[in-house]
Amino acid sequence: MARTLPPQVSQRRRLTQPARRPNPRPTGILQLRLPARWQAQLDTRRIRLLLTWSILVLALSGLGLRLLALQLFEGKELAAMAKAQQTVGLSDFIPRRPVVDRAGVVLAVDESVYMLYVHPSMLSKPLDEASQLLSKALNLPEAEVLKLLRSADTGVKLADGISENTASQVRDLYLDGLDFIPHPQRFYPQNDLFGSIVGYVNGEGKGQAGLELSQEDQLTRPGKAMRVRRMGDGGIIPTDLPAGFLHQDDLKLELTLDRRIQRATRIALDRQIQNFGAKRGTAIVMDAADGSLVALVVSPTYDPNTFYDYDVELFRNWAVTDLYEPGSTFKPINVAIALEAGVLNPGEYIYDAGQLIISEHVVQNHDFNSAGGRGSISIPEILQVSSNIGMVGIVRKLDPGNYHGWLEKLGLGKTVATDLPSVPTSQLKTLEEFKTSPIEPATAAFGQGLSLTPLQLAQLHASLANGGKLVSPHVVKGLVDSTGQYKWRPELPEPRPVFSQKNAQAVVEMMETVVSQGSGKTAAIPGYRIAGKTGTAQKAENGVYVAGARITSFVGIVPVEAPRYVIIAVVDEPQGEDAYGSTVAAPIVKEIMQTLVSTMGIQPSQPVAIDHTGEALAVDLHGNPITADAHSGEHGVD
Amino acid sequence: MAARPAIIEPDRIGYDESSAQPAGSSRAPSNVSVAQSFGTQVRNAQMRAQNRPASLHRVHTLRPRPPQIPLWLRQLVLLQRGSSIAALTMGGLALLAYSWSVHSQRAWTQAYTQLSDLRRDEPQLMRTNEVLKEHLAQQAEAKSSGLIEPTAANILYLEPEALRPDRVLPPAEPPAPLEAPLGY
């Protein structure tokens, strides 16, 4: 550093230094000694200051007191009031899970509909104008709306079941004073097509019939109504939401049914019911591999959307709940029992006398009066002509106790394990009756004296089709999420083997001759190997056969080379002389099979030439030439 | 002290410029305190210079020693600086967090509204879709529709062709070596 600074620098610094003022002495206001003029001014200032200060202090203490009052004395009530205002029940209802078919077609879905309340005193427009607008939007008579609006100042219920669309239209009128209360409503898009299976829910959202009743636990989404806090602008405060608030599962109850086959089944069944003026009918299509139902139609049925318009009687799915005597459709089961018990050879011949007297009861073939006794006939022939005496001959080879044991083993006298509701116990005579009265096993031989549901008959025939396993008939596949993962699957009993593969297939091939040469020709489809059995039984009511009342049925299995589907059609009380299993029920099964083979892609067993109507030309399915006679052969009956 | 005339100008002995005063000017108390704070050595040097005979009148340059700040003070200063930075950062973060919380709440509300709208629309769409399908199916059922039901007779089954073995191409002949230069 330089020892001395150049003079110019010092000079400059001196100039730039600000002039120093004496520091004011730190003294309080009151100690100031000032001129009198200033003193007077200061006094006024002091007064003003004091005034301001006291006002502020007063205001502050007022606020403090109010705070004290609010916090200590009114605090609890106010907090409760605020809570009541801020919290709202958010999930007023949790929609039931939808029901879908195997292809994901929705069969039942919850939608929200609104109940509209009007508070006329709060409306933003005069009553007559408002009623005009409302009546237009809601499609109600204007006079009625006006009358309702004039009836009270608040809380007038104007309409119920308003759809989302209509509700938003009404909202767009900006009338104020409108309250939309949402509530769920179950909608069934196919109307009555699945009514007998899916069932319906009542006004409280509880299942009352069908799967809606039996699968209530699966269809109800868990969770209770939650209360959340809302902000001033109506937004939800997300910080203190209850756990699982946002979670709403996307599960659907998937069924094994197929809408296309269900529809074809309904059309085929309804047509024949109409043709024969029948009382009612049912048709079942079952996948024999696992017992899943592809279609189940009951006719007449009801539309679950408007269930309240129908007779309560229709809510019962009689294919599942009503017992009937299966008649001749039970014969193949008896043949399988005899084969499996080892008392019968597939190639054996049985003597058919046409008529038998068993402990004073006369048992005869349905055509005894016209055809008489047939003599020695093969087992396929017994099925083809549906010989009762032939069947008695087969069953008599079995010890009655053993036969009864077999019927029990097949589930007769028990309840079928299924997921459809209200399944009854099938009826079978007691072991005692079988042993002491020879007529009991004899009538059971041709499917009388025992009764089961059409569903159980399908189950028994499925055991022939799938190589001898008794599977559980079911319609519920499981709860599936949107990615196709099953979150729940019904627990079904393990398939129970009852027949050997060889014997089951032997019976199916015998049944094939019923369709190719016997009473089931009306179910034949050129190119396909179809097994079947007709059934026509007199209707029994309270143990007495009703004169002229028949119940006709047909069981079909397709395709014979690899049996997969069992189709059963039962038509109750068809009218007319020509009403038999072969004429009433077999065409239904044929029509269902037509759709089934094309929908499921079942290929013909062997190619045949067909004309434009689908009738075979030149050769039948065994490659034999078809003559006009054989083709239009008479309808077989049993 | 204020009355004592300064013989040596503060500049000469390396005073800080800000505290330098022209000789003869009356010193403000604050200046005195500043001068004092430089320790007694400076003053001693001045005294010595005064009392020294003229022959010995040599001015020594004294360099100021860096101020001796105790360790605890330095640590406190460091702490203060550190905590100021931390406070500032935290203030900033708090602001960010607050704005995020406000924003996320709003975004959440919007998203929730959207979700409830979608949940309301889903069954509506399902319904409309199925109603349309049902309507089409019913139209197809009518005889006048000109549609026929699929039956075994109007379905064509095509046998999938067996996989053909890969065709083996004859090995390509190596190109004949060029005999002439490529070029025209």
HADDOCK unambig.tbl for C-alpha pairs under 7 A between the chains (distance, minus, plus):
assign (segid A and resid 1 and name CA) (segid B and resid 14 and name CA) 6.69 0.50 0.50
assign (segid A and resid 2 and name CA) (segid B and resid 12 and name CA) 7.00 0.50 0.50
assign (segid A and resid 3 and name CA) (segid B and resid 12 and name CA) 4.47 0.50 0.50
assign (segid A and resid 4 and name CA) (segid B and resid 11 and name CA) 6.84 0.50 0.50
assign (segid A and resid 4 and name CA) (segid B and resid 12 and name CA) 5.69 0.50 0.50
assign (segid A and resid 106 and name CA) (segid B and resid 130 and name CA) 6.70 0.50 0.50
assign (segid A and resid 109 and name CA) (segid B and resid 123 and name CA) 6.69 0.50 0.50
assign (segid A and resid 110 and name CA) (segid B and resid 123 and name CA) 6.69 0.50 0.50
assign (segid A and resid 111 and name CA) (segid B and resid 123 and name CA) 5.74 0.50 0.50
assign (segid A and resid 111 and name CA) (segid B and resid 124 and name CA) 6.76 0.50 0.50
assign (segid A and resid 189 and name CA) (segid B and resid 127 and name CA) 6.76 0.50 0.50
assign (segid A and resid 189 and name CA) (segid B and resid 130 and name CA) 5.73 0.50 0.50
assign (segid A and resid 189 and name CA) (segid B and resid 131 and name CA) 5.54 0.50 0.50
assign (segid A and resid 189 and name CA) (segid B and resid 134 and name CA) 6.93 0.50 0.50
assign (segid A and resid 190 and name CA) (segid B and resid 134 and name CA) 6.06 0.50 0.50
assign (segid A and resid 235 and name CA) (segid B and resid 109 and name CA) 5.61 0.50 0.50
assign (segid A and resid 236 and name CA) (segid B and resid 109 and name CA) 6.31 0.50 0.50
assign (segid A and resid 238 and name CA) (segid B and resid 105 and name CA) 6.86 0.50 0.50
assign (segid A and resid 594 and name CA) (segid B and resid 151 and name CA) 4.55 0.50 0.50
assign (segid A and resid 594 and name CA) (segid B and resid 152 and name CA) 5.46 0.50 0.50
assign (segid A and resid 595 and name CA) (segid B and resid 150 and name CA) 5.87 0.50 0.50
assign (segid A and resid 595 and name CA) (segid B and resid 151 and name CA) 5.51 0.50 0.50
assign (segid A and resid 597 and name CA) (segid B and resid 152 and name CA) 6.44 0.50 0.50
assign (segid A and resid 598 and name CA) (segid B and resid 150 and name CA) 6.21 0.50 0.50
assign (segid A and resid 598 and name CA) (segid B and resid 151 and name CA) 5.87 0.50 0.50
assign (segid A and resid 598 and name CA) (segid B and resid 152 and name CA) 5.79 0.50 0.50
assign (segid A and resid 598 and name CA) (segid B and resid 155 and name CA) 6.45 0.50 0.50
assign (segid A and resid 603 and name CA) (segid B and resid 157 and name CA) 6.94 0.50 0.50
assign (segid A and resid 614 and name CA) (segid B and resid 153 and name CA) 4.60 0.50 0.50
